[in-house]
Amino acid sequence: MNIFFSNNINSKKKEIIISEQENVHLIKVLRKKVGSQINVTDGKGHLYNCSLIESDKNKSILKIKNLVEFKNESPKLKIAIALTKNKDRFEWFLEKATEIGVCEITPLVCRYSERNKLNLERSIKILISSMKQSLRYSLPVINKPVDFKDYLKSNSENNIDSYIATCLVADDNLLKEKLIKGNNSLIMIGPEGGFSQNEIDLAKKAKFVPVSLGKNRLRTETAGIIVCSIFSTIN
């Protein structure tokens, strides 16, 4: 099943407008014609079954025939993760984390980070593509890169189980043993050089629990996928 994405939805008229690359794929690649049945998601847990009523090279107009709402009552996972030096590796993480299921991603700038900039527009496109490919209907939030200390401040009073993944704790202090089934969780993952001891101490003061992902030394993006997998498996 092909799914298209649009946030240009007129509920009163029961119409959806598809534009830009989504429209190119709809008209030029799949060669959909007036009368074709099209599935669209807004990334907010809704699937619209539509009929194509008008199209040109700039946009297509769809008439909403039916709406299916997917209420996602599963526990939510937020990941704050350091940007990788190689941007392709971070983009791979974005793709796979979306497939497995993540609610929010925040790029972290840490003491040992090797990159602090992110092409947010391109990242959102990757998330949308992965969401559609994996037949999901909820688009993860991706935030602008934020300094480690600022992130701690903004999350110091949250009511969510919070963890910081580090090699500087005992291997038996495993995340999979600490996660509580059914609870929303926030997990921080550091750069290739790991978190500094000072960062770990600051995180502990902010009530983040230090955890291990196992004995193996992992790349940042691999650690991110391991976290998503553990959380998904437990829940």
VENLIN-V110760 format. One line per field, one symbol per residue. psi: psi as a letter, one per 30 degrees, with the letter a starting at -180 (. if undefined). Layout:
psi->???
//
This chain:
psi->kkklkkgikjeefhkkkklbeeeeeeeeefhklkfkkkkklggggkjkjlkkfklafelkkkkkekkkkjjjglkkkkkjkkklejfeeeeeeeeeeeeejkekkjkkjlegkgkgkkjeeeeeeeeeeeeeeghlgkkkkkllkkkeeeeeefgfglhkkklkklfglkffhkeffekjkfkklkkkkaaeflkleeeeeeeefggkkklkgafkkkleeeeeeeeeeeeeee.
//
